[in-house]
Amino acid sequence: MEYVKVTHAVLRELKKDHYNVLVTDSTTEDDDPKFIPEFKADLWGYLESLDGELGCAVIDDLLRVEEDNLKGKVMY
């Protein structure tokens, strides 16, 4: 596995492999965040439990973003 650019094609493959969220410890100001894909059975419960120390992005939400606006790399 290696870090690759976040694209719709990569996100669709991750979703097909049952991942549903990308997790990062990067800040929102980071121009090139690094993400790790994870599967959370209770995704919404997980999102509600975040204390602000860990950032995340829901793969379904990212698929609605124009590809030119995606940033960062994901372990794939």
C-alpha positions in Angstrom: 0.0 0.0 0.0 1.1 3.6 -0.7 -0.4 7.1 -0.6 -2.1 8.1 -3.8 -4.0 11.2 -4.8 -7.6 11.3 -3.7 -9.7 10.9 -6.9 -13.3 9.7 -7.6 -11.9 6.4 -9.0 -9.9 5.7 -5.9 -12.9 6.6 -3.7 -15.2 4.3 -5.6 -12.6 1.4 -5.2 -12.4 2.1 -1.5 -16.2 2.1 -1.2 -16.3 -1.2 -3.2 -13.9 -2.6 -0.6 -16.3 -1.6 2.1 -14.5 1.5 3.5 -16.8 4.3 4.3 -14.7 7.0 5.9 -11.2 8.6 5.5 -9.5 9.5 8.8 -6.6 12.0 9.2 -4.8 13.8 11.9 -4.1 16.7 9.4 -5.6 20.1 10.1 -8.2 21.7 7.8 -5.4 24.2 6.8 -3.2 21.4 5.5 -2.9 21.7 1.7 -2.0 18.0 1.3 -3.7 15.9 4.1 -2.9 12.2 4.4 -5.9 9.9 4.9 -6.3 6.3 6.1 -9.5 4.5 4.9 -11.6 2.8 7.6 -14.9 1.1 7.9 -17.2 2.2 10.7 -20.3 0.0 11.2 -22.0 2.8 13.1 -20.7 5.7 11.0 -23.0 8.4 12.3 -22.4 7.3 15.9 -18.6 7.5 15.2 -19.0 11.0 13.7 -20.9 12.2 16.7 -18.3 10.8 19.0 -15.4 12.7 17.5 -13.8 15.2 19.9 -12.1 17.4 17.3 -8.7 15.8 17.6 -9.2 13.5 14.6 -10.5 14.7 11.2 -12.4 12.6 8.9 -14.3 12.7 5.6 -17.2 10.4 4.6 -16.5 8.7 1.2 -20.1 9.2 0.0 -19.8 12.9 0.7 -16.4 13.2 -1.1 -17.9 11.5 -4.2 -20.3 14.5 -4.5 -17.4 17.0 -4.5 -16.1 18.0 -7.9 -12.9 16.0 -8.5 -10.9 19.2 -9.0 -11.7 20.3 -5.5 -10.5 17.1 -3.8 -7.2 17.4 -2.1 -4.8 15.1 -0.3 -3.6 11.6 -0.5 -5.1 8.3 0.8 -3.4 5.0 1.7 -4.4 2.6 -1.1 
